[in-house]
Amino acid sequence: MVYTLTAAVHQEEDWYIARCLELDVASQGESVDEALSNLREAVEAYLEEVSEPAIEPTPLVTSFQIGMAA
């Protein structure tokens, strides 16, 4: 079976944190590519262990702006 999943990546100090938005799985790496590769491996391992994964629907991901007083 092929899953198409969504990852959110952010930086914390020297590490990039990648989180799967449909599953409660996250990983990290020293680059975005490494974090995503590690996340892929973590998700694959998770799916191998869980007989019926609880995959949430892909959330709507968007951006918005706010104004801040200077």
C-alpha positions, 0 to 999 in steps of 0.5 A: 500500500502507498500512503501520501503523507504530509510533513511539517519541518521546523528548526530548533537550534542546530536540528530540523524537526520533521513531524508527520501531520497525519500520524503522531510520528516525528524525527529530526536531522541536521538538515531538512533532507536528513530530517525528512529521510529519518521521518520516512524511516520512522513512519515506515517502522511505525506502520510495520508495528501497527496493525490498523494505523490511525491515519488522520485526514490531511489537514488544511495547511495554510499561512496568515499574517498578523500586524505587530506594533513596532 
